[in-house]
């Protein structure tokens, strides 16, 4: 999106509403699983990758749902007031499409149809299709709802009418390097998995064929490759200080942080942390990767939270740091 074009107010609020609808869909399936869990904490440990049985034997959500719920909620609020609303809508829309596409073919696979009631399967399928439609709608709104920056005086121009703020040069480089490192680590793990498992087994982890624990789960390797792809794009954007680099980088840090946190949660519950020194080298590297993902996500957020002063309109009255960062994120 061109840096001198912003979203019309109607497109901005429509985008925020679409993000709220996506959050509501994720919340609905989380609540459903809470109701099916013997204890609410069982759902958390299930999201972490541990085996806990639902009352009807079938879980719908995975760790992706609570992760995206938080992301959509934050983005919905931010899009309503941010000059970078277009970048926020495109970033979350693309992420939604990438993560929800595998659900379409997995829910129609024979191994799912044979073990899940048609009623539940159809509900999840309709929900997944709705998520894809809403994700596409975000991108369409960002493209169709553009308008030029109004030529207003600095004192009357709101944060929503500013050009999207770029990261500062130093922080852009820092975020770009972190995002590139994240992509390299994720791709390295995928190469390692493909080499160790062989293509037949690895392809199942990539497509989800007979390897998913919940109905809305994203295949493990698909998730890793999707994050690596978006991280590479965000890294290039941050290094070149593109106008959309801040919303893109901050958006990808959400699912990255969720991935690391739930992996670390699994390690804590299963006792891997206390026995770290006795683990095999591969398992130690896996735990180190989880910690790296958390630290990298926080580092990316910190680096991109500060905007370059070049994005501010001349002559505008200064705002407090909190409001200023929030309204231009």
C-alpha positions in Angstrom: 0.0 0.0 0.0 1.3 3.4 -1.0 2.6 5.4 2.0 0.5 8.5 1.1 -2.8 6.6 1.0 -4.9 5.7 4.0 -8.1 3.9 4.7 -11.4 5.7 4.7 -13.1 5.7 8.0 -15.8 3.3 6.8 -13.1 0.8 5.6 -11.2 1.2 8.9 -14.3 0.4 11.0 -15.4 -2.4 8.7 -11.9 -3.9 9.0 -12.1 -3.7 12.8 -15.5 -5.3 12.7 -14.2 -8.2 10.6 -11.3 -8.7 13.0 -13.8 -8.8 15.8 -15.8 -11.4 14.0 -12.7 -13.5 13.6 -12.0 -13.2 17.3 -15.6 -14.2 18.0 -15.2 -17.4 16.0 -12.1 -18.4 17.8 -13.6 -17.6 21.1 -16.7 -19.7 20.3 -14.6 -22.9 19.7 -12.5 -22.2 22.8 -15.6 -22.0 24.9 -16.9 -25.2 23.3 -13.7 -27.0 24.4 -13.9 -25.6 27.9 -17.4 -27.1 28.2 -16.1 -30.4 26.9 -13.1 -30.5 29.2 -13.2 -32.3 32.6 -11.2 -29.3 33.9 -10.6 -26.0 32.2 -6.9 -26.5 32.6 -7.1 -29.7 30.5 -7.8 -27.5 27.4 -4.6 -25.5 28.2 -2.5 -28.6 28.4 -4.1 -30.0 25.3 -3.1 -26.7 23.5 0.4 -27.3 24.8 0.6 -30.7 23.1 -0.2 -33.0 26.0 -2.9 -35.8 25.7 -6.0 -34.8 27.7 -9.3 -36.4 26.6 -12.4 -34.3 26.0 -15.7 -35.6 27.4 -16.8 -36.6 23.9 -13.3 -37.5 22.9 -12.9 -34.7 20.3 -11.3 -31.4 20.7 -11.9 -28.6 18.2 -9.4 -25.9 19.1 -5.6 -25.9 19.2 -3.1 -23.4 20.5 -3.7 -21.4 17.3 -7.2 -20.3 18.5 -6.2 -18.5 21.8 -3.1 -17.1 20.0 -5.2 -15.6 17.1 -8.0 -14.5 19.5 -5.5 -12.2 21.3 -4.0 -11.1 18.0 -7.4 -10.3 16.4 -8.6 -8.4 19.5 -5.5 -6.2 19.6 -5.6 -5.6 15.9 -9.3 -4.7 15.9 -8.7 -2.0 18.5 -5.6 -0.8 16.8 -7.0 -0.7 13.3 -9.8 1.7 14.5 -7.3 4.4 15.5 -4.1 3.6 13.6 -2.6 5.3 10.6 -1.3 1.9 9.6 -4.7 0.3 9.6 -4.2 -0.9 6.0 -1.0 -2.8 6.8 -2.7 -4.3 9.9 -5.7 -5.6 7.8 -3.4 -7.0 5.0 -1.1 -8.7 7.5 -3.8 -10.3 9.6 -5.8 -11.3 6.5 -2.8 -13.0 4.9 -1.9 -14.8 8.1 -5.5 -16.0 8.5 -5.6 -17.4 5.0 -2.3 -19.2 5.4 -3.2 -20.8 8.7 -6.8 -21.8 7.8 -6.4 -23.3 4.3 -5.3 -26.8 5.6 -8.5 -27.2 7.6 -10.5 -27.4 4.3 -8.8 -30.6 3.0 -8.3 -32.2 6.4 -12.0 -31.9 7.4 -13.0 -33.5 4.1 -10.5 -36.4 4.5 -11.8 -39.9 5.1 -9.8 -40.3 8.3 -11.7 -37.3 9.8 -15.1 -38.2 8.4 -14.9 -41.7 9.9 -14.2 -40.5 13.5 -16.2 -37.3 13.8 -20.0 -36.8 13.7 -21.2 -35.0 10.5 -22.8 -32.3 12.6 -19.6 -31.3 14.4 -17.5 -31.6 11.3 -19.8 -29.5 9.2 -19.9 -26.8 11.9 -16.1 -26.7 12.0 -15.9 -26.7 8.2 -18.4 -23.7 7.9 -16.4 -21.9 10.6 -13.1 -22.5 8.7 -14.7 -21.3 5.4 -16.0 -18.2 7.2 -12.5 -17.5 8.6 -11.1 -17.7 5.1 -13.8 -15.4 3.7 -13.2 -12.9 6.5 -9.4 -13.1 6.0 -9.9 -12.3 2.3 -12.3 -9.5 3.2 -9.6 -7.8 5.2 -7.3 -7.7 2.2 -10.1 -6.4 0.0 -11.0 -3.7 2.5 -7.3 -2.6 2.7 -7.1 -2.4 -1.1 -10.5 -0.9 -1.9 -10.8 1.5 1.1 -7.8 3.6 0.3 -7.9 7.4 0.1 -5.3 10.2 -0.1 -4.0 11.9 3.0 -6.1 15.0 3.6 -4.2 18.3 3.3 -5.0 19.6 6.7 -3.1 21.8 9.1 -0.9 20.0 11.6 -3.0 21.0 14.6 -6.2 19.5 13.2 -4.8 16.4 11.7 -5.4 13.3 13.7 -3.1 10.3 14.1 -5.3 8.3 11.8 -4.6 10.8 9.0 -0.8 10.6 9.3 1.4 8.6 7.0 2.1 5.1 8.4 5.2 5.6 10.6 8.4 3.7 9.6 10.7 2.1 12.1 13.8 4.1 13.0 16.9 3.0 11.0 18.5 1.2 13.9 15.4 -0.5 15.1 14.4 -1.5 11.5 17.7 -3.3 11.2 17.3 -5.0 14.6 13.8 -6.2 13.7 14.9 -7.3 10.3 17.8 -9.3 11.7 15.6 -10.9 14.3 12.9 -11.8 11.8 15.5 -13.3 9.4 17.0 -15.3 12.3 13.5 -16.6 13.1 12.9 -17.6 9.5 16.3 -19.4 9.4 15.6 -21.3 12.6 12.1 -22.4 11.5 13.4 -23.5 8.0 16.3 -25.4 9.6 13.9 -27.4 11.7 11.8 -28.2 8.7 14.8 -29.4 6.8 15.9 -31.5 9.7 12.5 -33.0 10.1 12.3 -33.9 6.4 15.7 -35.4 6.5 15.1 -37.5 9.6 11.6 -38.6 8.9 11.6 -39.1 5.1 9.3 -37.4 2.7 6.3 -39.7 3.3 6.1 -39.1 7.1 7.1 -35.4 6.8 4.5 -34.8 4.2 1.8 -35.9 6.7 3.1 -33.4 9.2 3.0 -30.8 6.5 -0.5 -31.5 5.1 -2.0 -32.8 8.4 -2.8 -36.2 7.0 -3.7 -38.4 10.0 -1.4 -36.3 12.2 -3.8 -33.7 13.8 -5.0 -33.9 17.4 -7.8 -31.4 17.0 -10.2 -30.4 14.2 -8.9 -26.8 13.8 -5.3 -27.7 14.4 -2.8 -26.3 11.8 -0.3 -29.0 10.6 2.9 -28.6 12.5 5.2 -28.2 9.5 2.7 -26.1 7.6 2.6 -23.7 10.6 6.4 -23.5 10.7 6.7 -22.9 7.0 4.0 -20.3 7.0 5.7 -18.4 9.9 9.0 -18.6 8.1 7.5 -17.2 4.9 5.8 -14.2 6.6 9.0 -13.6 8.7 11.1 -13.4 5.6 8.7 -10.9 4.1 8.6 -8.9 7.3 12.4 -9.0 7.6 12.8 -7.5 4.1 10.2 -4.9 4.9 11.9 -3.9 8.2 15.4 -3.7 6.6 14.1 -1.5 3.8 11.9 0.5 6.3 8.8 0.0 4.2 5.7 1.8 5.5 3.9 -1.5 6.2 7.0 -3.0 8.0 5.8 -2.2 11.5 2.3 -3.8 11.3 3.6 -6.8 9.4 6.5 -7.5 11.9 4.3 -6.9 14.9 1.6 -9.2 13.5 3.9 -12.1 12.9 5.4 -11.8 16.4 2.0 -12.9 17.8 1.9 -16.4 16.4 5.6 -16.7 17.0 5.2 -15.8 20.6 2.3 -18.2 21.0 4.3 -21.1 19.4 7.2 -20.6 21.9 5.0 -20.2 24.9 3.0 -23.3 24.3 6.1 -25.3 23.6 7.6 -24.1 26.8 4.4 -24.9 28.6 4.6 -28.5 27.3 8.2 -28.7 28.5 7.3 -27.5 32.0 4.4 -29.9 32.4 6.3 -32.9 31.1 9.3 -32.3 33.3 11.7 -31.5 30.5 12.9 -28.2 32.0 14.0 -29.8 35.3 15.9 -32.5 33.5 17.3 -30.3 30.8 20.9 -31.6 31.3 19.9 -35.2 30.7 18.0 -34.6 27.5 19.3 -35.6 24.1 20.9 -32.9 22.1 17.9 -32.6 19.7 15.5 -32.1 22.6 17.8 -29.5 24.2 17.9 -27.6 20.9 14.1 -27.9 20.7 13.7 -26.2 24.1 16.3 -23.6 23.2 14.3 -22.8 20.1 11.2 -22.3 22.1 13.0 -19.8 24.4 14.5 -18.1 21.3 11.0 -17.8 19.7 9.7 -16.0 22.8 12.7 -13.7 23.1 12.7 -13.0 19.4 9.0 -12.2 19.4 9.4 -9.8 22.3 12.5 -8.2 20.7 10.6 -7.7 17.4 7.7 -6.0 19.3 10.1 -3.8 21.2 12.1 -2.8 18.1 9.0 -1.9 16.1 7.1 -0.2 18.9 9.1 2.9 18.4 8.4 4.8 15.2 10.6 7.1 13.2 10.0 10.8 13.7 9.8 11.2 9.9 6.3 9.6 10.1 5.0 12.5 12.2 3.3 15.4 10.5 5.1 18.7 10.8 3.8 21.2 13.3 1.5 18.7 15.1 1.2 19.0 18.8 3.1 16.3 20.6 1.1 13.4 22.2 2.0 11.3 25.1 4.3 8.4 24.3 1.6 5.7 24.9 -1.1 7.3 22.8 1.4 8.1 20.0 2.8 4.6 19.8 -0.7 3.0 19.9 -2.3 5.3 17.3 0.4 4.7 14.7 1.1 1.1 15.3 
